[in-house]
Amino acid sequence: MTDEPKKIETVAILGGGPVASTLARLLARAGIRVAILHRPKCAALIVGESLVPAVIPMLQLLGVEEEVRSFSMFKPGATFNMSEAVNFSFFFEQLRGADVARYAYNVPRDRFDDTLLDAARKAGVKVIETSVNLERVGGTDRVRLSRETVEATGGFFSDVPDLIVDATGRVRLLPNLLEIPSRSGPRKDTALFAHVDRTHLDHDGHVHTTRLDHGWSWRIPLPGRVSLGMVIGSEFLPKFGTTKEERYDNLLRQDSVLRRVAGDARRLTPVMEYTNYQLVSSRVVGDGWALVGDTAGFIDPVFSSGLFIGMHGAMDLAAAILDRRPDAFRKYEQHAIHHLETWHEIVEYFYNGRLFTCFHVGEMLRDTVLVKLTFPHINKHLGRIFSGAASTAPYSVGLLRFAMKYGLKNEEPRELAVR
């Protein structure tokens, strides 16, 4: 953004997902003239069906929790099946702190997305179903809506909107147009997922994260079905078939772990595939524009943090838009990039085995004086990180880094690494 303070009165938000709806509703409440421009999603399934507890206060702020609860599965915790020795469940009721909810939901994403979009519409947001085209202004850093896009708004904007926000997710309309550099994560995995009729669940409502022969799997219980996803190194996929459906169905039958927990599952939906889900944009704001949600960057689906990060970013961007100080957008950009990079680091502890090796060591030494004194404190802060309540708190994240460096007690983390 420019350094000159400017009151933003009109905002065009590109994209109609939960992040766009969250931002739009917050701005409309503050009296800003907001339009959401989007084409309804055609995808049968969307990653991000399992919410973390930190999303609950956001749903309450938006006034939609009661409706979300009515069509969702109550989520009291999370279960991790990493090996025979490391197999445990965490219940959200154990979370500590007045600022954190002690439950969450697993949500059918079509209904969840529609609920938030309808809430934005009721708050006065103009929702315009149209294809969006952007144009770069000369050789500058500015962008504008194409003439066809402006005409499709039916005169909603009397002039060029003061701010264009790209919330198109992985489409990344504006970053692609401006050729904004980004950093990709080191892994080259593929995620395949679909809904099945049933699987084994250790606890009702828990999201289950399970290490496979190669890669890992999620199981998210939803009303009447289970979302079952597999994240596997792309180099392993060809031996399971040529199409995504063949690969998914063969993995269910051939992976030794999936055979145990979902061997008799019947697939109910088409298979969705994602190949790139680790990315951080080098820039998040510019002259008259901003990025939010997956457009700014996205992370691995492990720990179910993606939707939380996106909605959290929408709240931060809304605050920056309403704050006329020159550095408000710069601070938003710094925070958004830092949040994504922190979660990439947390995810890497999962893949390299350090996270669950540390947990395993803690269990082995739980009767020692040192662990009795320190483990409850560490557990408290780690629980707050993974619930979203403290994922940007310097002390909590610093404690996690300390535990990952010094808490392995000569145990080999490769034993619990995701292969």
Secondary structure, 3 states (H helix, E strand, C coil): CCCCCCCCCEEEEECCCHHHHHHHHHHHHCCCEEEEEECCCCCCCCCCCECCHHHHHHHHHHCCHHHHHHHCEEECEEEEECCCCCEEEEEHHHCCCCCCCCCEEECCHHHHHHHHHHHHHHCCCEEEECCCCEEECCCCCCEEECHHHHHHCCCCCCCCCCEEEECCHHHCHHHHHHCCCEEECCCCEEEEEEEECCCCCCCCCCEEEEECCCCEEEEEEECCEEEEEEEEEHHHHHHHCCCHHHHHHHHHHHCHHHHHHHCCCCECCCCEEECCCCEEECCCEECCEEECHHHCEECCCHHHCHHHHHHHHHHHHHHHHHCCCCCHHHHHHHHHHHHHHHHHHHHHHHHCCHHHHHHHHHHHCCCCHHHHHHHHHHHHHHHHHHCCCCCCCHHHHHHHHHHHHHCCCCCCHHHHCCC
